[in-house]
Amino acid sequence: MKKFLLLIVTFLATSALFAQVIEKTFYFSDYQISQKDNYQVIIFPGTQSSGLPGEPVLPYQTISLLLPPGEAALSIEVIGEMPHEIPGTYALYPQQHVRPLSEGPSGTFIRNEEIYRQQENYPASPAGHLVTQYLNGYGIALSSFTPVTYAPSKGTLSYFGKVTVRIHTASDETAVKAMENLRTTAKTAERLGVLIQNPEMAESYPFKASLKTDYQILIITPSAFSDSFQDLIDMYQGMGMITQVVTTESIGSSMTGQDLPEKIRNYIIQEYQNNGIEFVLLGGDVEYVPYRGFYCTVQSSSVYEDYNIPADLYYSALDGTWDDNGNHIWGEPGEDDLLPDIAVTRFPVSSTTDLEHMIHKSVFYQTSPVDEERQNPLLAGEHLWTDPMTFGGDYLDLLVDEHTDNGYYTHGIPSDENNITTLYDSLISLPDYIWSWSTAQFLNLINSGTSFIHHSGHANQTYVARLNIWDITNSNFSGVNGVDHNYTLMYTHGCLCGAFDESDCIGERMVTIDNFLVGGTFNSRYGWFNEGQTEGPSAHIHREFVSALYNDTTAFKRIGETHMMSKIKTAPWVTAPGQWEPGALRWCFYDCNVFGDPAMEIWTGDPTTGVAESHPGNSLRLYPNPASSYTTLRISDEASMQGELTLTNMLGQTVLHTRISQQDESSNEIRIDLAGLRPGLYHLTLETSAGLKSTKLIIR
């Protein structure tokens, strides 16, 4: 570590004494103007509509430029060329309030008359807020700008066809310190590749070789739970991923920090810098692994303000302190870190029983999936509000296939490769007769087998997707037991259903019972939507989550990474007007957390990184798996009840070979004795007249 830091210091001493200018040119054409009520909206491809409440909505282009090593963004110039007048006169739509999903629209149309009467061109400055953020040690300037100029009192519009952005940089102590987190790995390159607009700048950063002491997964848990993770450890060991468990008690006694959350974060930083960890599992509810509460404010019809948003982003984004001025208000704009460095999720468990359920579901989901259900997503959208008419299904439709709606490109669930089921509230007839799906319909679809539930609708601490907390029972989800149908996942826009600082919110209950969810993404406070639109803070992050999952080039399928990438891709938009402060996108950025195993691969088709293998028609199931003294082979194909069964270890050595001949046709299960076999990952094959079938087995 000392040698690398010396390298950085030497490098900076010779190259960062002089301020530099980073330049990027953008081009604009093919604008579209649409009508909205008595107003107009102008948009360019690749831009997103944004504005301050009550002020004209304009198209904004995001900026995400890699900075020279050890330097921070000092100032920004936006230089417009090739001006174009747009014929006609226009009244640009005023930005309306963003609203919590649990409350609905304000019912008040807002318009800042002072702005609309002004003679001067609007906006006074084309640029949004300029910030320097750090991703795995790389400094990145984030901002935004509009190419459009508007004269509100005259109603005239013009735009620049060519805009050059110049970022002036200067040597900065914070930027130097951030390079302690530098990682020059393939994963880091993938993350940078989907974010930065000047990839050639990466060559100016020094190379840091991988650490020989690397382990990938860190579990932080109280001593009461520390011996309970062996099945998870064994599974990842079989994948070649090393796991270490550390107790909150040992961290509390050995690390520096003003409280346990800061000590835990400092330990994570230490292990990231010294051992290159990629995933952190917070193994316990808040009474065991405390959270850090973040501050955010949102200007809606009234001001929404919260000083205590439970945000595990604190443990994932490792630059700075989140409270640079020491006022004990964490997450204020300017003290934030919007680019997480590692994947962090939580098991919100309060007992060893809850923990056993979550571990079993993660292991079984990854090692013994029902193959034919890997591509059966369910999209459940509710009626959000009547005036203006807003449906969750309109948001969820943007998760399917590729989209450029609302100014940004996202990959989606391929409709030609997936059996997509939609359950949408809909307008039957005017003025407001709405058809709504029922709890019974929702439960029936889930118990019929679904790979992922995507939900946009109302929620609170004890209610989500028309399910009350008393509905979350094993009997109500008897089909979602991992054997008949896969354990599934959920992503919801709903408010407060992931408030894990409460006693057993509904999101916690969903992931800790025996059946149902293996993991989920929930809001610890409000989810937010835009009135009458298909763009909103919660929907934006959700789209980026799905895009990261289905990106053909660099798919991030492990749920912690998928979640992390959704925030990395969203971060540039947080600088746009109406989002920096106050801003609902920042709020959602903070309160969106994952309950589950961070390294768990989400099934979207054939596996890419997990244990289980995909074979067409594979009808083999093993349980328990992981196993110790025995396991049971379940065969769904009667033609496969006789044949040669072989078990081989990771060295390719046969450790068990037997011929099976199932005489009892009423049973399709065979018990396999594992006595004497060493712990590890094994490959089981069954060759019959129906063909060759295989699966994986973990022996602990």
SVG drawing of the C-alpha trace seen along z (x, -y; Angstrom):
<svg xmlns="http://www.w3.org/2000/svg" viewBox="-67 -43 75 95">
<polyline fill="none" stroke="black" stroke-width="0.4" points="0.0,0.0 2.8,-2.4 4.5,-1.8 1.3,-2.6 0.7,-5.8 4.3,-6.9 3.7,-6.2 0.6,-8.5 2.4,-11.2 5.3,-11.1 3.0,-11.1 1.0,-14.1 4.1,-16.0 5.2,-15.9 1.9,-16.1 -0.7,-17.9 1.0,-21.1 -0.8,-22.8 -4.5,-23.2 -5.9,-21.6 -9.0,-22.0 -11.1,-19.0 -13.2,-19.6 -16.2,-17.8 -18.3,-18.8 -22.0,-17.9 -24.2,-18.3 -28.0,-18.9 -30.6,-18.7 -33.9,-16.9 -35.8,-18.6 -39.4,-17.7 -42.0,-20.0 -45.1,-18.4 -48.3,-19.9 -49.1,-19.5 -52.4,-21.1 -52.0,-24.8 -48.2,-24.6 -45.4,-23.1 -42.4,-20.9 -39.2,-20.9 -36.9,-17.9 -33.8,-16.7 -32.6,-13.1 -30.5,-12.1 -31.7,-15.0 -34.1,-14.9 -36.7,-17.5 -36.0,-19.3 -36.7,-22.5 -37.3,-24.2 -40.8,-24.0 -43.1,-26.5 -40.4,-27.5 -40.1,-26.5 -39.2,-22.9 -36.1,-22.7 -34.1,-19.8 -30.8,-19.0 -27.8,-17.1 -25.8,-15.3 -22.0,-15.7 -19.9,-12.9 -16.2,-13.6 -13.2,-11.8 -10.8,-14.2 -7.0,-14.1 -5.6,-12.0 -5.6,-14.0 -7.6,-16.9 -11.1,-18.2 -13.5,-20.2 -13.1,-23.9 -15.5,-25.6 -17.4,-25.0 -17.8,-26.9 -20.7,-26.1 -19.9,-27.6 -22.7,-27.6 -22.2,-27.7 -24.4,-27.3 -27.4,-29.1 -30.8,-28.2 -34.1,-30.2 -37.2,-28.0 -40.1,-29.5 -43.2,-30.4 -44.0,-31.5 -44.2,-29.1 -45.4,-28.9 -43.1,-26.3 -44.7,-24.0 -43.9,-25.0 -42.3,-22.2 -44.9,-20.7 -44.5,-19.2 -43.1,-15.7 -45.2,-13.8 -44.8,-10.8 -46.5,-7.7 -48.5,-7.4 -50.1,-10.8 -50.9,-11.5 -50.8,-14.8 -51.1,-18.2 -54.1,-19.3 -52.4,-22.7 -51.0,-23.9 -47.9,-26.0 -46.4,-28.7 -43.8,-31.3 -45.3,-34.4 -42.2,-36.5 -40.1,-34.1 -42.7,-34.1 -42.9,-37.9 -39.1,-38.5 -37.5,-40.1 -34.1,-38.4 -33.3,-35.1 -34.0,-32.0 -32.1,-30.4 -29.5,-32.9 -26.9,-30.1 -27.2,-27.1 -25.3,-24.8 -26.6,-22.7 -24.6,-22.1 -21.0,-21.1 -19.6,-18.5 -16.6,-16.2 -17.4,-12.6 -15.2,-9.5 -15.7,-6.0 -13.2,-3.4 -10.6,-6.2 -11.3,-7.9 -12.4,-11.5 -15.4,-12.4 -17.0,-15.8 -20.8,-15.6 -23.0,-18.4 -25.7,-19.2 -26.6,-21.9 -29.3,-23.0 -28.7,-24.0 -31.9,-25.9 -32.5,-29.6 -36.0,-30.8 -37.4,-34.4 -40.5,-33.9 -42.2,-37.2 -41.8,-37.0 -42.3,-33.2 -39.3,-32.8 -37.1,-29.7 -33.6,-29.1 -30.9,-26.5 -27.2,-25.9 -26.4,-23.1 -22.9,-22.8 -22.1,-23.1 -18.5,-22.8 -18.2,-22.1 -14.9,-23.0 -14.2,-21.8 -11.4,-23.7 -9.6,-21.5 -7.1,-22.0 -5.0,-19.8 -7.1,-18.8 -6.3,-17.0 -9.7,-15.2 -9.0,-14.0 -5.5,-12.7 -7.0,-10.9 -9.7,-9.4 -6.9,-7.7 -6.3,-5.4 -9.5,-3.7 -8.1,-3.3 -8.9,0.0 -7.7,0.8 -9.8,4.0 -12.0,5.2 -15.1,4.5 -14.0,1.0 -13.4,0.5 -17.0,1.8 -18.5,-0.7 -16.5,-3.6 -17.4,-2.5 -21.1,-3.0 -20.7,-6.3 -17.9,-8.5 -17.9,-10.5 -14.1,-10.7 -12.8,-7.2 -9.4,-8.1 -8.6,-10.0 -8.5,-6.7 -5.0,-6.1 -3.6,-8.9 -4.3,-7.0 -1.6,-4.8 -2.1,-1.1 -2.7,0.8 -2.3,4.6 -4.8,6.8 -4.0,7.6 -2.8,11.2 -4.7,11.3 -8.0,10.6 -11.3,12.0 -14.5,10.9 -17.3,11.1 -17.3,9.5 -20.1,10.4 -20.6,8.0 -22.8,9.5 -23.1,9.7 -21.3,12.6 -24.7,14.2 -25.0,14.9 -21.4,15.3 -21.4,19.1 -24.6,19.3 -23.3,18.4 -21.5,21.6 -23.9,22.7 -23.5,19.4 -19.7,19.5 -19.5,23.0 -21.5,22.2 -19.4,19.2 -16.3,21.1 -17.4,23.6 -17.7,20.6 -14.2,19.5 -15.4,16.5 -13.8,16.2 -15.9,15.0 -14.9,13.6 -17.1,13.0 -16.3,10.2 -18.4,9.3 -19.8,5.9 -18.3,6.4 -14.8,6.8 -15.2,3.8 -16.5,1.7 -13.5,2.5 -10.8,2.3 -11.7,-0.5 -11.7,-4.3 -14.8,-6.4 -17.4,-8.5 -20.0,-5.7 -20.5,-2.1 -21.8,-3.1 -18.6,-5.1 -16.4,-2.3 -18.2,0.2 -17.7,-2.1 -14.0,-2.6 -13.6,1.2 -15.2,1.6 -12.8,-1.1 -9.9,0.7 -10.8,4.1 -11.6,2.5 -8.2,0.8 -6.2,3.7 -8.0,6.8 -10.1,5.5 -13.5,6.7 -16.4,6.4 -19.4,7.3 -20.6,6.5 -23.5,8.2 -24.8,6.4 -26.0,9.5 -28.6,8.2 -31.4,5.8 -30.7,2.3 -30.4,3.4 -27.5,5.6 -26.0,3.7 -26.9,0.0 -27.7,-2.2 -26.7,-5.8 -29.7,-8.2 -29.3,-10.7 -30.8,-14.1 -32.8,-15.3 -35.4,-17.9 -37.9,-18.0 -40.0,-21.0 -43.4,-19.8 -46.8,-21.5 -45.1,-21.6 -41.6,-21.0 -40.8,-17.4 -37.7,-17.1 -36.1,-14.1 -32.9,-14.0 -33.0,-10.2 -33.5,-8.3 -32.1,-4.8 -29.5,-4.5 -27.0,-1.6 -25.4,-3.7 -23.3,-5.1 -21.5,-1.8 -21.2,-1.5 -20.0,-4.9 -16.6,-5.2 -15.3,-8.7 -15.4,-11.5 -17.3,-11.3 -20.9,-12.3 -20.6,-14.9 -17.6,-17.1 -18.8,-20.1 -19.3,-17.9 -22.9,-19.0 -24.1,-15.4 -26.4,-15.9 -25.3,-13.3 -25.9,-13.4 -26.2,-17.2 -25.6,-18.3 -21.9,-18.8 -21.0,-16.3 -22.4,-13.3 -20.8,-10.5 -23.1,-9.7 -20.9,-7.0 -20.8,-3.8 -17.6,-1.8 -18.8,1.6 -22.0,3.6 -23.7,3.5 -27.0,5.1 -28.7,6.2 -30.2,9.3 -32.7,7.5 -32.9,10.4 -33.5,10.4 -33.2,14.1 -31.2,17.1 -34.4,18.5 -34.9,15.5 -31.2,15.8 -31.5,19.5 -34.5,18.7 -32.6,16.0 -29.4,18.1 -31.4,21.2 -33.3,19.2 -30.2,17.5 -28.3,20.8 -31.2,22.8 -32.2,20.1 -28.7,20.1 -27.9,23.8 -31.3,25.4 -33.5,23.1 -36.6,24.3 -35.0,23.8 -38.2,23.0 -39.1,20.1 -36.0,18.0 -37.7,15.7 -41.2,15.2 -41.3,11.6 -44.5,10.1 -45.2,6.4 -47.8,5.1 -49.0,1.5 -51.6,-0.4 -53.7,-3.4 -51.7,-6.2 -54.0,-9.2 -56.9,-10.5 -56.2,-14.2 -54.0,-14.0 -54.6,-10.4 -51.5,-8.4 -51.0,-4.7 -48.1,-2.6 -48.3,-0.4 -47.2,-3.3 -44.0,-3.5 -43.5,0.3 -43.9,0.5 -40.5,-1.4 -38.9,1.7 -39.6,3.8 -37.3,3.7 -35.0,0.8 -36.2,-2.8 -35.1,-6.4 -38.1,-7.9 -37.6,-10.9 -34.1,-11.6 -32.0,-8.6 -31.4,-5.2 -32.1,-2.0 -32.0,1.7 -35.1,3.6 -36.5,7.0 -36.4,8.6 -40.0,9.2 -39.1,11.9 -37.1,13.9 -39.4,13.6 -42.8,14.7 -43.9,11.3 -47.1,11.1 -48.7,7.7 -51.2,7.0 -52.3,3.4 -55.1,1.2 -56.7,-0.5 -59.2,-3.1 -62.5,-1.4 -64.5,-4.5 -64.5,-8.2 -64.5,-10.1 -62.7,-7.9 -64.0,-4.3 -61.0,-2.3 -60.5,1.5 -58.2,2.7 -56.6,6.1 -57.2,7.9 -55.0,9.4 -56.2,12.9 -55.2,12.4 -51.8,11.2 -51.2,14.2 -52.4,16.6 -49.9,15.3 -47.0,15.4 -47.8,18.9 -47.9,20.0 -44.2,19.1 -42.5,15.8 -38.9,14.8 -39.1,11.2 -42.0,8.9 -41.8,5.3 -44.3,3.1 -45.4,-0.6 -48.0,-1.5 -48.9,-2.7 -47.4,-1.3 -46.6,-2.0 -44.8,-0.2 -47.3,2.6 -48.8,2.6 -47.5,3.0 -48.8,4.3 -52.3,4.7 -50.8,7.1 -51.1,6.4 -48.4,7.5 -50.7,10.2 -51.0,11.6 -47.2,12.4 -47.4,16.0 -45.9,19.3 -49.4,20.7 -50.3,17.7 -47.1,18.3 -47.0,22.1 -46.2,22.5 -43.1,20.2 -41.1,22.7 -38.0,23.0 -39.0,26.5 -42.4,26.2 -41.6,22.7 -38.5,20.5 -38.2,18.1 -38.7,14.8 -37.6,11.1 -39.3,7.8 -38.6,4.2 -41.2,1.6 -41.7,-2.1 -43.9,-2.0 -43.4,-4.3 -42.0,-3.1 -42.4,0.6 -38.6,1.0 -38.5,-1.1 -36.2,1.3 -35.7,-1.1 -39.3,-0.2 -40.1,3.0 -40.7,5.6 -41.8,3.6 -43.6,5.6 -40.4,5.7 -38.5,7.4 -41.3,9.9 -41.3,10.8 -37.7,11.8 -37.5,13.5 -40.3,16.0 -39.6,19.6 -41.2,19.0 -41.7,16.1 -38.9,13.5 -35.2,14.4 -34.5,10.6 -35.9,7.3 -35.4,3.6 -37.5,1.4 -37.8,-2.3 -37.1,-3.1 -39.0,-6.3 -41.2,-7.8 -41.1,-6.7 -41.8,-9.6 -43.6,-10.1 -44.2,-12.9 -47.8,-13.9 -49.2,-12.6 -45.9,-11.5 -43.9,-8.4 -40.8,-9.8 -40.3,-10.0 -37.5,-9.6 -38.4,-6.0 -39.1,-4.9 -35.8,-6.4 -33.7,-4.4 -35.8,-1.3 -35.2,-1.7 -31.5,-1.9 -31.6,1.3 -33.3,3.3 -30.9,1.8 -27.9,2.9 -29.4,6.4 -30.2,6.8 -27.2,5.0 -25.9,7.4 -22.4,6.1 -21.8,5.6 -24.6,7.2 -24.4,6.7 -26.4,9.7 -25.4,10.0 -28.1,8.0 -25.7,5.8 -23.9,4.8 -27.2,4.3 -28.4,2.0 -25.0,0.2 -25.0,-0.4 -28.6,-1.8 -27.3,-4.6 -24.1,-5.1 -26.0,-5.7 -28.6,-7.9 -25.9,-10.1 -25.4,-12.6 -29.1,-13.5 -28.9,-14.5 -27.0,-17.7 -29.9,-18.9 -32.1,-21.9 -34.8,-20.8 -32.8,-17.8 -29.7,-19.1 -31.5,-20.7 -34.2,-20.3 -34.7,-17.2 -36.8,-14.0 -34.3,-12.1 -31.7,-12.5 -34.3,-11.3 -34.9,-8.1 -31.1,-7.8 -30.8,-7.6 -33.8,-5.6 -33.6,-2.8 -32.0,0.3 -31.7,4.0 -32.7,6.8 -30.8,9.9 -27.4,11.4 -25.3,8.9 -23.4,11.5 -26.6,13.5 -27.0,13.7 -30.4,12.8 -31.8,15.3 -32.6,13.8 -31.9,16.8 -28.8,19.0 -26.4,18.5 -23.3,16.4 -21.6,16.5 -23.6,18.8 -23.3,22.4 -26.3,23.9 -26.2,24.9 -28.9,24.6 -29.8,27.6 -32.9,27.7 -35.4,30.0 -33.3,30.5 -35.7,32.1 -33.3,32.8 -33.7,31.1 -31.6,31.7 -32.7,30.8 -31.3,30.0 -28.6,28.2 -26.1,27.5 -26.3,30.8 -24.2,32.7 -25.1,36.4 -27.6,36.9 -29.5,35.2 -32.7,36.1 -32.8,36.2 -36.2,35.3 -36.9,36.2 -39.9,34.7 -39.5,36.9 -40.7,40.5 -38.6,41.7 -35.5,40.7 -36.2,43.0 -33.6,45.6 -30.0,44.9 -26.5,44.2 -25.9,41.6 -22.4,40.1 -21.1,37.5 -17.7,35.9 -15.7,33.3 -14.1,30.1 -11.0,32.0 -13.1,34.2 -12.7,37.3 -15.6,39.6 -16.6,39.9 -19.9,41.8 -21.2,43.9 -24.4,46.1 -27.2,47.4 -30.6,46.3 -33.7,48.4 -36.8,46.9 -39.3,49.6 -41.9,47.6 -43.6,45.7 -45.5,43.6 -42.3,41.8 -40.0,39.7 -37.4,39.1 -34.2,40.9 -32.1,40.5 -28.4,40.2 -26.0,41.0 -23.1,38.5 -21.4,39.9 -17.6,39.7 -17.5,37.1 -15.5,33.9 -17.1,30.4 -17.1,28.7 -18.8,28.2 -19.8,31.4 -21.2,32.1 -24.1,34.6 -25.1,36.3 -27.8,38.8 -27.6,40.7 -30.9,42.4 -32.7,43.4 -34.2,39.9 -30.7,38.4 -28.1,36.8 -29.1,34.4 -27.0,32.6 -27.0,30.2 -24.6,29.0 -24.4,30.1 -22.7,28.4 -21.6,30.5 -20.8,28.7"/>
</svg>
